[in-house]
Every structure is written in C-alpha cells, then in structure tokens.
Amino acid sequence: MKMKFLFVVLLFIFASAFGYDIGTMGQVTQKTTLKSTERGSELIQLDTSPVYEHPVYLLNLHGDTSYDQGYDAGYLFGQQWDINYDALLSSLFEGYDNIEPLLQKITEAFLDWQWSDFLSVETPQEYLDEMAGMKDGGMQIGVEDLDLKTSRGVTLANFPSDGDDFVYILIDEYKSTHPSLTKREIELLDGVIGKSLANFGHQCSMFSIWGSRTESSRLFSGRNLDWLNDLGINQYKLVTVHHPPNGIPHTTVGFGGLWGSLTGMSQKGLTVHEANLESSLDSFRGFPWVLRLRHVMAYSSNLEEGLNMMLSTNNTVGFNHMIGSAPDNSALAFETMYGYTAYFSDMDEREDGAIDPQTGDVYGFPLKDALYRTNHGYDDVTVDKYQWYGMHAYDDSKQRYNAFFSYFSDLESDSSLVGVNEAVEITSIVGKKGDGSDEYECNPDLYYKGENILSVAFDPSKLTMYAAWEDKSGDDWTPATCSPYVELDMIQWF
C-alpha cells in the first residue's frame, strides 16, 4: 500500500514538472455525490487519475419539465456557475483594471441586446424554460441572474472567431430593420464595432472514422476546442447529462458558465462537433449552435434525422459542424453560414482534389470511411464567402487538416486500425498545444502559445468518451491535449 502511494506521488510530481505525453489516459477513481434533489438530479464529483488540479463535476439532470431540470441545475451548481461566469468576464478585460466594471457593464448590456432581440427568437421554448428555471434555482441558493449569465455565455460562444467579422452580424441586424445601409454606415460600423471586438474562437478541429479503418468497424470521433486559454474557468470542469422530458438523454462536455454543447454524445450513439469557419454570411437571426447541437442529440435517433434537424433550423455565423453516428456507422460534415448549408460524406467530389483558390495547390485530401475538418471548407459558396485567405489561421487550418490525412494514411499503409488509443492520440495531436512547430510533443516551454482548452474523443457504440480539459493557470497552465483523457462510461448515467 505504501509503495503504491509512493508511486502515485512520484507520478504526480513528474507529470507536474514535465507535462504529460499526448494521449495520456486517465480514469475516474472515485465518485462522490455532493448534492441531490427530490427529482433525482445530482451533482457528482469525479476524482481522476492522473490527477487534475481540480476535480471534474458531473451534473445529472432529471425532471418532468425543462424548467424543473433548469431549476435543479441552478440549485445544484449555481455557485460554481457564478464563479466561472465572473472569471470569464474578468479575463476578457485583463489589463483594464481601472475601467473593468464599466467595460463589463457595457459588454453585458450588448450581450443581453443580442440575445433578447436576435439569438433568443429562434431558440426553442424548452431552452428558454431551462434558463428561467436556472434563475429560480440560483435564487434559492442566493445567486442572482443565472438566466442572464447563461444566455450571455451562449451569445459569447456564438461569436465569430475574428472580431472584425462581427460587423457582418451588425449589418444584417441593421438591414433586417432598415430598408438600406449606406457605404458610410458600413464603414462606421466596421471602424467602431468590428475593430474593437476581441477574438472569441480560434483553430478548432474534428473528425469521424469508421468501417474499414477501425477496430470492429465501429465509429470513433473527436473534437478540439481551441479558444482563449487560461480564463479561470477550468476550476469547474463540467460534464452535464440531460434527460429531456420528451427527448433522448445526452451529455455535453465543457465548463461551468458555458451552457450547451461544446461537444457531446447521445444515448443513441450520435456525437456532435464544431469548428469555426469564417464567413461574410453572418447573422444572429438563427439557432445558437451550442443549443442547436443539443437539439440534434435530443431529437435525432440516426444520421438522417440529424441531417433533417440541421436543414430545418437556421444557421447563424460561419461554422463547420459534424455529426457522427454509431447506428449508421457513418458521419456527415456541415459547412454552415447564414442562409446556407452544405453537407459532406466521405470522398465527396467537392473535396477530392480541390484546388486552393489562394495558392492553386491541391488542398482537398479525403479518405474513404473518414471525415475531418478544421477551419476552412470545400463547397463553392463556402470558398467564395471565406474570410481567412492570406492569414496565418488559414495556413494553420490546412496544416491540421493535413495532419488528419497523414495520420490516417500512415495507419492504412501499416495495415493498422483505429481503436481507442489511436482515436485519443489523433485528437491530441491536432489540438493547438504550442506554436505549431511540433504538435506531436507536449513541450511546457511552448504551452503559453497554446489555445486548446477542451479535447474529447468518443467511442459512441460503447457510449464511452475520453475527455481532457485545460488545467492549472499562469505559468503552470497546461493545454487540454497535454492533460489526461479521462475515460467516462456514460451508460451508468443515461
């Protein structure tokens, strides 16, 4: 027993000093129910090994109505939600200590306007009911305005990656209420609003692989969220399990203070993913994606139903999405922007041999039984409306797309199949963990240039996922892709 304890201590010291290798596995070593409600909702603490600085929390929500489940969420996790919200808002104004309260007040007013007048309009009532419940559940424990804090997080997540591109949203909003917009008004909006907004999203990535390329031919998928790092929200890492009253149980992975699906998996074996896609066709007159992906999981039993859900609801700003389906043993990728959706299966002719419009080089390398996307697209409309040509972000997107292609091609050459370890490894490789010079290694000296805050690989036919979060802070900050991937068997909560 003493030797085992010594080994764990030495492992923790070594990992803290030098960082983990890519694809390091972790597991839940203890589950503790911290709080519960009469409806059966629970807040559970998951202790892990190797050890994160803070535990992972699991919010398991039950109830006869969406309001009830929202109430339980606010009651069980409202304190932590509030702390993360304050950390997120404060981090956005770092360096402006003298006027931070004023900046936060202005930002909150702006977010409330965007939500109330635009994003909330096409949000189904059940999610509005959830937020109303969160407000009342939070009030029960002395936390105010959880509904507003939640909607502000949804709105922030829906921002385009490049702050300059927010001008297209404002133009759309102006045109939706005014018959015309002059050139001078466009220039004014661009100068005053577009240039002043920070970047809210960066170089995300996602993939699905199945059939001839995998063990037992089953589907694996993965997703990286490369966003603003070290915001102070990783102290409350969160897995949420929803049991919608008339829908399919599903789980989301993320952080307290950010409601919705940054990525997730349903009881039916569907996985959902997102990556930024900068477009000039932007609007907030649609279904915010973090709630839309939850809706796909809650009301889709297979890939066709997921496709229909995507096509029957409205996009907002430019995003790549993906739905992986264990029942179908296949996947679809979506290139979305306001008023337009293109979708792709493997070996789509638009991607196969596609020519880069900027360089004239081939930049489309699809594979059979695989789909992978970063932050560019292949449909003609997507290519025409794309905003990152000539930028480092575009070159970075192509490099990470090529990393998927090379990894899977090498496995094929070696007659090797993708299993859990390989799915976790490729998810880890493609996440932005440093300056991009060597993403196959975890180098603590380069972490400060990393952006990866969440990295999750899925084995949906077994309803199991492997989740990694950013950890620690300041000089000790560690990207998710260099943190342990904690194995979570979701059957017990579904």
URSUL-V388905 format. One record per pair of residues at least 24 apart in sequence whose ideal C-beta (glycine too) atoms are under 10 Angstrom apart, sorted by sequence separation. I is the first residue (numbers start at 0). J is the second residue. If there is no record, write none. Layout:
i = <I:I>
j = <J:J>
//
This chain:
i = <24:25:33:34:35:36:37:38:126:165:166:168:169:200:201:202:230:232:239:241:242:271:291:300:301:302:303:309:313:314:319:345:346:353:372:373:375:427:430:452:454:455:463:464:24:25:29:32:36:37:38:166:168:200:201:231:232:238:270:271:286:295:299:301:302:305:306:313:314:345:353:357:373:374:375:403:429:446:453:454:462:463:464:23:25:35:36:38:163:166:167:200:201:230:240:263:269:270:286:288:292:296:300:301:302:305:309:314:344:345:350:351:356:373:374:402:403:447:451:452:453:454:462:463:27:30:32:40:126:165:166:199:200:201:261:262:269:285:286:288:291:295:302:306:313:343:349:350:355:356:372:373:402:427:447:449:451:452:453:454:461:462:463:27:40:122:165:166:198:199:224:259:260:261:265:271:285:286:287:288:292:301:302:303:305:312:349:350:354:357:371:372:373:426:446:449:450:451:452:454:456:458:461:462:38:42:163:164:165:198:224:259:260:263:267:284:285:286:287:291:292:302:343:348:349:353:356:371:373:399:400:426:427:446:447:449:450:451:453:455:461:462:19:25:27:38:40:41:42:162:163:165:166:197:222:224:259:260:262:263:265:266:267:269:284:285:288:292:310:347:349:357:358:371:373:399:426:446:448:449:451:454:455:456:458:459:462:36:40:119:122:162:163:165:226:258:259:260:261:265:266:269:282:284:285:309:347:357:371:372:398:399:423:425:426:443:446:447:449:451:462:36:38:39:40:42:43:115:118:161:162:163:164:257:258:259:260:263:264:265:267:268:269:282:283:288:310:349:356:357:371:399:423:424:443:446:449:455:457:38:42:114:162:163:224:259:260:263:265:267:268:269:281:282:283:309:343:349:355:370:371:406:423:443:445:15:36:37:40:41:42:119:159:162:164:165:259:260:265:266:267:271:280:281:282:306:343:362:369:422:443:14:15:36:40:114:115:118:119:161:162:163:226:258:259:260:265:269:280:281:341:343:362:369:371:421:422:423:443:446:13:14:35:40:111:114:118:161:162:253:260:269:278:280:281:306:341:342:357:358:364:371:395:399:402:420:422:441:11:15:34:42:107:110:113:114:117:159:161:162:224:260:267:279:280:341:357:360:363:364:366:398:402:419:430:441:10:11:36:110:113:158:160:161:224:251:267:278:279:330:332:334:340:341:355:362:366:369:419:427:443:10:11:36:111:114:115:118:158:159:160:161:222:223:277:278:329:330:331:332:333:339:341:358:362:364:365:368:369:399:419:426:441:442:10:34:35:107:110:111:114:117:158:159:160:161:222:265:276:277:278:328:330:332:336:340:341:357:364:395:398:418:427:441:7:34:107:110:113:158:159:160:221:222:251:275:276:277:329:330:334:335:339:340:363:364:366:394:426:440:441:7:33:34:109:110:112:113:157:158:160:220:251:275:276:302:334:336:338:339:355:366:369:419:423:438:7:33:110:111:114:156:157:160:249:250:275:276:333:334:364:368:422:107:110:113:155:156:220:249:274:275:276:291:332:334:336:364:367:391:419:423:106:109:110:113:155:249:251:273:274:332:333:336:339:366:420:432:433:249:250:273:274:334:335:419:432:246:249:272:273:274:288:323:334:337:431:432:433:110:222:224:246:247:248:249:272:273:322:334:336:369:430:431:432:433:106:220:221:222:223:224:225:226:247:248:249:271:272:321:336:368:430:431:432:218:220:222:224:225:243:246:247:249:271:272:285:321:334:430:432:117:217:218:219:220:221:222:223:243:246:247:270:271:272:285:321:334:427:429:430:113:218:220:222:241:245:246:247:270:271:285:320:427:428:80:243:244:245:246:247:269:270:284:285:319:426:427:117:239:243:269:270:282:283:284:319:371:426:427:113:117:241:242:243:268:269:270:280:281:282:319:427:69:73:77:81:113:116:241:268:269:278:280:281:282:318:319:373:68:69:72:73:76:77:80:205:267:268:269:276:278:279:280:317:319:423:427:65:69:70:72:73:74:84:117:203:267:268:269:272:274:276:278:279:280:371:426:65:66:69:70:73:74:77:78:81:113:116:203:262:264:265:267:268:276:277:278:280:317:65:68:69:72:73:76:77:81:82:84:88:112:116:265:268:270:272:273:276:424:64:65:66:67:68:69:70:71:72:73:74:75:76:77:81:84:87:264:269:272:278:423:65:66:67:69:70:71:73:74:77:78:80:81:273:319:422:65:66:69:70:73:74:77:78:79:81:84:85:88:207:423:64:65:66:68:69:70:72:73:74:76:77:78:81:84:87:88:91:317:420:64:65:66:67:68:69:70:71:72:73:74:75:77:80:83:84:87:160:205:207:419:65:66:69:70:73:74:76:77:160:205:206:62:65:66:69:70:73:81:84:88:205:317:419:64:68:69:70:74:77:80:84:87:156:204:205:317:60:66:67:70:73:76:80:83:203:205:317:62:66:156:203:204:317:74:77:203:204:73:80:202:203:72:73:200:201:202:203:200:201:200:69:73:199:69:72:198:200:319:69:152:109:109:106:40:276:156:274:276:277:272:274:275:276:277:278:222:273:274:275:276:36:221:272:274:275:276:280:152:155:156:220:222:274:280:152:155:156:157:220:221:274:278:152:156:220:278:280:281:152:153:156:219:220:279:280:92:151:152:153:156:218:220:276:278:279:281:34:91:152:153:218:219:278:279:280:149:151:152:175:218:277:278:279:91:148:149:150:174:175:217:218:276:277:278:149:170:171:175:218:276:277:278:148:149:167:171:172:218:220:276:277:167:170:171:172:217:218:276:277:129:167:169:170:171:172:216:218:275:145:164:166:167:168:169:171:277:129:160:161:163:164:167:168:169:205:207:209:160:164:166:167:168:203:204:205:206:207:208:209:213:277:159:160:161:165:168:200:203:205:207:209:277:156:158:159:160:164:206:207:275:125:159:165:200:205:209:210:125:159:209:210:277:125:159:209:276:125:207:209:275:159:207:208:274:158:207:206:207:133:158:205:207:274:157:206:205:130:157:129:154:157:157:156:157:126:156:157:325:328:126:154:156:157:212:325:326:153:155:156:157:323:325:326:153:154:210:324:325:91:93:153:209:323:324:325:90:93:150:152:153:208:325:90:207:90:91:87:90:89:90:88:89:90:87:88:86:87:171:86:87:171:85:86:83:85:86:168:83:84:86:168:225:82:83:86:167:225:82:83:167:218:220:221:223:83:165:220:82:83:164:216:82:83:164:83:212:79:80:211:212:213:79:159:160:161:211:212:213:78:80:158:159:160:210:211:212:79:157:158:159:160:208:210:211:76:157:159:209:210:126:208:209:76:126:129:157:207:208:209:121:207:208:76:120:121:122:123:126:127:206:207:208:118:119:120:121:122:126:129:206:207:117:118:120:121:122:125:126:205:206:207:117:118:120:121:171:205:206:72:87:116:117:118:123:126:171:204:205:206:86:87:88:116:117:118:119:122:123:125:126:204:205:72:86:87:114:118:121:122:125:167:168:203:204:86:87:113:117:121:123:167:203:204:225:68:83:84:85:123:202:203:83:84:118:122:125:202:68:82:83:84:114:201:68:80:81:82:83:123:200:225:68:79:80:81:123:65:68:79:80:223:67:78:79:80:65:66:77:80:56:57:58:59:60:61:64:65:76:53:54:55:56:57:58:59:60:61:62:64:65:76:52:53:54:55:56:57:58:59:60:61:62:63:65:51:52:53:54:55:56:57:58:59:60:62:221:51:53:55:56:57:58:59:60:61:272:52:51:270:272:72:270:271:61:270:60:269:270:47:59:69:123:202:268:270:202:268:269:45:59:121:201:202:261:262:264:268:58:121:204:261:262:263:267:268:45:57:58:120:202:203:262:264:266:268:121:198:201:202:206:261:263:264:265:268:270:42:43:204:208:212:262:264:267:202:203:204:257:266:43:55:58:118:202:206:213:265:56:117:204:205:208:212:219:254:264:41:56:204:208:212:218:219:253:254:264:40:206:211:216:217:219:253:264:206:214:215:217:221:252:263:40:208:214:219:220:221:252:253:262:39:212:213:214:215:219:221:223:228:252:38:212:213:214:218:219:221:222:223:225:262:211:212:213:214:221:223:225:226:252:214:219:220:221:223:224:225:214:219:222:223:224:225:208:209:213:214:221:222:223:208:212:213:221:223:206:250:252:208:253:160:208:250:252:254:207:252:253:254:206:250:252:167:208:229:236:238:228:229:167:206:228:233:206:228:229:232:233:204:205:228:229:164:204:228:230:163:164:206:227:228:229:264:266:204:205:225:226:228:265:266:161:204:225:226:227:264:160:161:203:204:224:225:226:238:263:266:267:159:160:202:203:204:223:224:225:226:266:202:203:223:224:225:238:265:161:202:223:224:225:264:201:223:224:236:161:222:223:224:236:237:160:222:223:236:202:221:222:223:235:236:221:222:236:220:221:222:233:252:220:221:232:233:234:219:220:232:233:234:250:219:220:233:234:218:219:220:230:233:250:218:219:229:249:217:218:219:228:231:248:217:218:229:230:250:217:221:226:229:233:236:250:214:216:217:220:221:223:224:228:229:233:248:249:213:215:224:229:248:215:219:229:233:236:247:203:204:213:229:238:202:203:228:229:201:202:228:229:233:236:238:240:200:201:203:204:205:206:207:228:242:201:209:228:238:240:242:198:207:240:225:240:225:238:223:224:225:223:223:221:86:24:24:22:22:22:24:22:23:22:21:22:21:22:20:21:22:23:21:22:21:22:20:21:19:21:21:55:55:18:53:51:21:51:53:21:23:51:52:53:20:21:22:47:51:52:20:21:50:51:52:20:18:19:18:52:17:18:17:18:52:17:18:51:16:15:18:52:55:57:51:22:51:55:57:59:60:21:49:50:59:22:49:51:59:47:48:57:47:49:48:47:26:47:25:45:47:24:25:25:45:22:24:23:22:19:43:19:41:15:15:23:25:26:28:19:22:23:25:26:27:18:21:22:23:24:25:26:27:15:18:21:23:24:25:26:27:19:20:22:23:24:25:26:27:30:15:19:22:24:25:26:14:18:19:21:18:19:19:14:14:14>
j = <48:49:57:58:59:60:61:62:150:189:190:192:193:224:225:226:254:256:263:265:266:295:315:324:325:326:327:333:337:338:343:369:370:377:396:397:399:451:454:476:478:479:487:488:49:50:54:57:61:62:63:191:193:225:226:256:257:263:295:296:311:320:324:326:327:330:331:338:339:370:378:382:398:399:400:428:454:471:478:479:487:488:489:49:51:61:62:64:189:192:193:226:227:256:266:289:295:296:312:314:318:322:326:327:328:331:335:340:370:371:376:377:382:399:400:428:429:473:477:478:479:480:488:489:54:57:59:67:153:192:193:226:227:228:288:289:296:312:313:315:318:322:329:333:340:370:376:377:382:383:399:400:429:454:474:476:478:479:480:481:488:489:490:55:68:150:193:194:226:227:252:287:288:289:293:299:313:314:315:316:320:329:330:331:333:340:377:378:382:385:399:400:401:454:474:477:478:479:480:482:484:486:489:490:67:71:192:193:194:227:253:288:289:292:296:313:314:315:316:320:321:331:372:377:378:382:385:400:402:428:429:455:456:475:476:478:479:480:482:484:490:491:49:55:57:68:70:71:72:192:193:195:196:227:252:254:289:290:292:293:295:296:297:299:314:315:318:322:340:377:379:387:388:401:403:429:456:476:478:479:481:484:485:486:488:489:492:67:71:150:153:193:194:196:257:289:290:291:292:296:297:300:313:315:316:340:378:388:402:403:429:430:454:456:457:474:477:478:480:482:493:68:70:71:72:74:75:147:150:193:194:195:196:289:290:291:292:295:296:297:299:300:301:314:315:320:342:381:388:389:403:431:455:456:475:478:481:487:489:71:75:147:195:196:257:292:293:296:298:300:301:302:314:315:316:342:376:382:388:403:404:439:456:476:478:49:70:71:74:75:76:153:193:196:198:199:293:294:299:300:301:305:314:315:316:340:377:396:403:456:477:49:50:71:75:149:150:153:154:196:197:198:261:293:294:295:300:304:315:316:376:378:397:404:406:456:457:458:478:481:49:50:71:76:147:150:154:197:198:289:296:305:314:316:317:342:377:378:393:394:400:407:431:435:438:456:458:477:48:52:71:79:144:147:150:151:154:196:198:199:261:297:304:316:317:378:394:397:400:401:403:435:439:456:467:478:48:49:74:148:151:196:198:199:262:289:305:316:317:368:370:372:378:379:393:400:404:407:457:465:481:49:50:75:150:153:154:157:197:198:199:200:261:262:316:317:368:369:370:371:372:378:380:397:401:403:404:407:408:438:458:465:480:481:50:74:75:147:150:151:154:157:198:199:200:201:262:305:316:317:318:368:370:372:376:380:381:397:404:435:438:458:467:481:48:75:148:151:154:199:200:201:262:263:292:316:317:318:370:371:375:376:380:381:404:405:407:435:467:481:482:49:75:76:151:152:154:155:199:200:202:262:293:317:318:344:376:378:380:381:397:408:411:461:465:480:50:76:153:154:157:199:200:203:292:293:318:319:376:377:407:411:465:151:154:157:199:200:264:293:318:319:320:335:376:378:380:408:411:435:463:467:151:154:155:158:200:294:296:318:319:377:378:381:384:411:465:477:478:295:296:319:320:380:381:465:478:293:296:319:320:321:335:370:381:384:478:479:480:158:270:272:294:295:296:297:320:321:370:382:384:417:478:479:480:481:155:269:270:271:272:273:274:275:296:297:298:320:321:370:385:417:479:480:481:268:270:272:274:275:293:296:297:299:321:322:335:371:384:480:482:168:268:269:270:271:272:273:274:294:297:298:321:322:323:336:372:385:478:480:481:165:270:272:274:293:297:298:299:322:323:337:372:479:480:133:296:297:298:299:300:322:323:337:338:372:479:480:171:293:297:323:324:336:337:338:373:425:480:481:168:172:296:297:298:323:324:325:335:336:337:374:482:125:129:133:137:169:172:297:324:325:334:336:337:338:374:375:429:125:126:129:130:133:134:137:262:324:325:326:333:335:336:337:374:376:480:484:123:127:128:130:131:132:142:175:261:325:326:327:330:332:334:336:337:338:429:484:124:125:128:129:132:133:136:137:140:172:175:262:321:323:324:326:327:335:336:337:339:376:125:128:129:132:133:136:137:141:142:144:148:172:176:325:328:330:332:333:336:484:125:126:127:128:129:130:131:132:133:134:135:136:137:138:142:145:148:325:330:333:339:484:127:128:129:131:132:133:135:136:139:140:142:143:335:381:484:128:129:132:133:136:137:140:141:142:144:147:148:151:270:486:128:129:130:132:133:134:136:137:138:140:141:142:145:148:151:152:155:381:484:129:130:131:132:133:134:135:136:137:138:139:140:142:145:148:149:152:225:270:272:484:131:132:135:136:139:140:142:143:226:271:272:129:132:133:136:137:140:148:151:155:272:384:486:132:136:137:138:142:145:148:152:155:224:272:273:385:129:135:136:139:142:145:149:152:272:274:386:132:136:226:273:274:387:145:148:274:275:145:152:274:275:145:146:273:274:275:276:274:275:275:145:149:275:146:149:275:277:396:149:232:192:196:196:136:372:253:371:373:374:370:372:373:374:375:376:321:372:373:374:375:136:321:372:374:375:376:380:253:256:257:321:323:375:381:254:257:258:259:322:323:376:380:255:259:323:381:383:384:256:257:260:323:324:383:384:197:256:257:258:261:323:325:381:383:384:386:140:197:258:259:324:325:384:385:386:256:258:259:282:325:384:385:386:199:256:257:258:282:283:325:326:384:385:386:258:279:280:284:327:385:386:387:258:259:277:281:282:328:330:386:387:278:281:282:283:328:329:387:388:241:279:281:282:283:284:328:330:387:258:277:279:280:281:282:284:390:243:274:275:277:278:281:282:283:319:321:323:275:279:281:282:283:318:319:320:321:322:323:324:328:392:275:276:277:281:284:316:319:321:323:325:393:273:275:276:277:281:323:324:392:243:277:283:318:323:327:328:244:278:328:329:396:245:279:329:396:246:328:330:396:281:329:330:396:281:330:330:331:258:283:330:332:399:283:332:332:258:285:258:283:286:287:287:288:258:288:289:457:460:259:287:289:290:345:458:459:287:289:290:291:457:459:460:288:289:345:459:460:227:229:289:345:459:460:461:227:230:287:289:290:345:462:228:345:229:230:227:230:230:231:230:231:232:230:231:230:231:315:231:232:316:231:232:230:232:233:315:231:232:234:316:373:231:232:235:316:374:232:233:317:368:370:371:373:234:316:371:234:235:316:368:235:236:317:237:366:234:235:366:367:368:235:315:316:317:367:368:369:235:237:315:316:317:367:368:369:237:315:316:317:318:366:368:369:235:316:318:368:369:286:368:369:237:287:290:318:368:369:370:283:369:370:239:283:284:285:286:289:290:369:370:371:282:283:284:285:286:290:293:370:371:282:283:285:286:287:290:291:370:371:372:283:284:286:287:337:371:372:239:254:283:284:285:290:293:338:371:372:373:254:255:256:284:285:286:287:290:291:293:294:372:373:241:255:256:283:287:290:291:294:336:337:372:373:256:257:283:287:291:293:337:373:374:395:239:254:255:256:294:373:374:255:256:290:294:297:374:241:255:256:257:287:374:242:254:255:256:257:297:374:399:243:254:255:256:298:241:244:255:256:399:244:255:256:257:243:244:255:258:235:236:237:238:239:240:243:244:255:233:234:235:236:237:238:239:240:241:242:244:245:256:233:234:235:236:237:238:239:240:241:242:243:244:246:233:234:235:236:237:238:239:240:241:242:244:403:234:236:238:239:240:241:242:243:244:455:236:236:455:457:258:456:457:248:457:248:457:458:236:248:258:312:391:457:459:392:458:459:236:250:312:392:393:452:453:455:459:250:313:396:453:454:455:459:460:238:250:251:313:395:396:455:457:459:461:315:392:395:396:400:455:457:458:459:462:464:237:238:399:403:407:457:459:462:398:399:400:453:462:240:252:255:315:399:403:410:462:254:315:402:403:406:410:417:452:462:240:255:403:407:411:417:418:452:453:463:240:406:411:416:417:419:453:464:407:415:416:418:422:453:464:242:410:416:421:422:423:454:455:464:242:415:416:417:418:422:424:426:431:455:242:416:417:418:422:423:425:426:427:429:466:416:417:418:419:426:428:430:431:457:420:425:426:427:429:430:431:421:426:429:430:431:432:416:417:421:422:429:430:431:417:421:422:430:432:417:462:464:421:466:374:422:464:466:468:422:467:468:469:422:466:468:384:425:446:453:455:446:447:386:425:447:452:426:448:449:452:453:425:426:449:450:386:426:450:452:386:387:429:450:451:452:487:489:428:429:449:450:452:489:490:386:429:450:451:452:489:386:387:429:430:450:451:452:464:489:492:493:386:387:429:430:431:450:451:452:453:493:430:431:451:452:453:466:493:390:431:452:453:454:493:431:453:454:466:392:453:454:455:467:468:392:454:455:468:435:454:455:456:468:469:455:456:470:455:456:457:468:487:456:457:468:469:470:456:457:469:470:471:487:457:458:471:472:457:458:459:469:472:489:458:459:469:489:458:459:460:469:472:489:459:460:471:472:492:460:464:469:472:476:479:493:458:460:461:464:465:467:468:472:473:477:492:493:458:460:469:474:493:461:465:475:479:482:493:450:451:460:476:485:450:451:476:477:450:451:477:478:482:485:487:489:450:451:453:454:455:456:457:478:492:452:460:479:489:491:493:450:459:492:478:493:479:492:478:479:480:479:480:484:472:419:420:419:420:421:423:422:423:423:423:424:424:425:424:425:426:427:426:427:427:428:427:428:427:430:432:466:468:432:468:467:438:468:470:439:441:469:470:471:439:440:441:466:470:471:440:441:470:471:472:441:440:441:441:475:441:442:442:443:477:443:444:477:443:443:446:482:485:487:482:454:483:487:489:491:492:454:482:483:492:456:483:485:493:482:483:492:483:485:485:485:465:486:465:485:487:465:466:467:487:465:467:467:467:467:492:470:492:470:471:480:482:483:485:477:480:481:483:484:485:477:480:481:482:483:484:485:486:475:478:481:483:484:485:486:487:480:481:483:484:485:486:487:488:491:477:481:484:486:487:488:477:481:482:484:482:483:484:481:482:483>
//
